[in-house]
């Protein structure tokens, strides 16, 4: 039986196939505590006050870039009428993937915030006992100007809490009624928008 040794026609690969890396996705906040729906009452016995520990995890495809966070007081409010506006650097979470699930893997990220810069007195602090605390996470925050704002809102997530400041050590609902909880507005100079492109780009 004769064997056919003639070479058959075939395809020739002239270029190596290219494989793109994972596409980065916006970080999503999960497992946040305290519950954002719960009102937080904080006793104020001096010029300063302490917030509880804020804890959270994120889910994201990071494509090798860490997730950073910011804590913002009175986000989206006008600082001319709300002098307590303030922000602070939060925690950074090392890069991961969607398949990792919520991160940090072993525990939540914790922000212990002592508001030593935010002065409070019922007599001189815009007549409000209620303030907001907003947690923002993103892969990239601005390095100048509004440094509490992400470079792109599409690459961010946020959640807010209402905090009632109680004059004195009694933080019960009876002794510490809510006075004028604020509402954020996109017209405020402290409302984040996408960063403008750099000159020359």
N, C-alpha and C positions, 0 to 999 in steps of 0.2 A: 504494500500500500504506500503510495507516494505521498510525501508530506509537502504541503505548500509552504515554501520558505520565503516567498515574496513578501516584502513588507507592505502592510496595508496603510491606507491614508490615515493620518491622525492630525490632531490639533497641536500647535506649538505655542507654549506659553512664553511670551516675550517679556512680561512684567510680573513682578511679585504682587500678589494681592495686598491691598492696604487694609488695615484694621484700625478703625477709629476707637479712641478711648471712650470711657463712659461720659455721658453728658451731665453736667452739673445741674442739680435741681434746687429749687428754693428750700431752705430749711423750714420744717414745720414743727411748732411747739407741741409737745405732748407731756402728759403726766405732770402738769403744772400744779403747784401748791404754794400758798393756800388756794382754795377754789376761787377763781375770779368772780364768781357769783356771790361770794360771801363778803359782807361788809367787815372791814378791819377797823377796830377801835383801838386807838393808841393813847395811853395816858401821857400827859405832858406836865411835868412838875417843874420844869425850868425853861431855859431858852431853847433847848434842843429836844429832840425826841428820837426814839429808836423804832425802826420798822421790824416786823418779824422776818425770819429767813425766808427768802423766796427760792423755790426749788423747781427745776425743770429738766426735761430731756428734749432732744431734737431727733427728727427723722429726716434724712437727706442723702442724696448722692453728691458727695463733696468734690469728686474729681481731684483729690489731693489737696484741697484748700480747707483750712480750719473754719469753724463757725464761731463768730464772736457775738457778744451781747452788750447791750446798754440798758441801764435803768434810768428812766426819765420821770421827773416830777412835773405834774401839770402839763403833760404833752398836749399840744394842740390848743393851748390857751395863750392869751395875750399877756406877755410879761409886764406890760405897762399897768395892768390892773390886777395881776397875779404875781407879786414879787417873789413868790417862793419857787419859781421855775428853776430847775436844777437837773443835772444829769451826771452819771458816773459810769466808769468802765465796769463791765460785768465780768463773767467768766468766759474763757475760751475752751472750745471742745475740739479735740484733735480730729483730723479728717477720717471719714468712714464712708460706708456705702449703704444703699437702701437695704441690702440683705442683712446688715448688722442689726437692724431694728432700732429701737430707741437708744440713744447714747447721751451721756457716758454709759458704758455697758454695765458697770458694777453698782453705780449709785447715781443720784441726780446731781446736776450742777447746782451749787448753792451760792446765793448772793446774800451776805449779811450786810445790811445797809444801815449805817449810823449817820443820820442826817445832821451832822454838826454844822453844816453851812446854811441850813434852812431854818431861819429864826421863826419862832412862833409865839405870838401873844394874842389872846382874844381881843385886846384893845387896839392893836395896830397892824393886824395882818389881814387886811381887806375884808373883814367881817365874815370870813368863811371858816367853818370848822372842817369842811370836807375837801379833800384834795384827791388827785389821781396819781397812781404810780403805774407806769407803763414799761413793760419788758419788750425789747426789740432784739431780734436775732437776724444775722445776715452773714454772708461770706466776706463782705467788704463794706466797711464804714468809711466815711470821709476822713481825711487826715488833717483838714483845716476847716475853718468856718463852722458850719453846723456839724460838728464831729459826732453828735448823737444820731445823725441820720445815715441810713444806708446809701450807698452810691446809686443803687437801683431798687425801687420798691418791689419790683417783681422778684427780687432775690432776698426777700425778707418775710418775717412773720412777727406778729406782736399780740400781746394781751394786756389788759389793764385791770387794776383794782381800785376801788374806792376806799380811801382811808379817812376815817373821822378822827380829828384831833380833839382829845378830851382834856379840858383845863383842870388839872388836878390828878389825883391818883385813882379816882373812881371812873372806870371806863364802862360802866353798865349803861344799858340803853336808857334807863330812867334818868341817870345823872348826866348823860352825855348825848343830848339830842343832836340830830343831823341838821346842819345849817348850810343850805345852798350848795349841793353837789354840782360841780361844773360840767359843762358839755363842751367837748372839743369841737373845733371848727377848722375847716380847710383854709379859711381866710387868715388864720393866725400865722404870724411869722415863725412860730415854733411848731408848725405842721410840716412833716417831711414830704418832699417831692423828689423826683429823680435829680441827681446832680447834673448841672449843665456841662456840656462837653468842654474839654480843655481847649484853650486857644491854640490854633494850628492843626487841630484834628478835623 
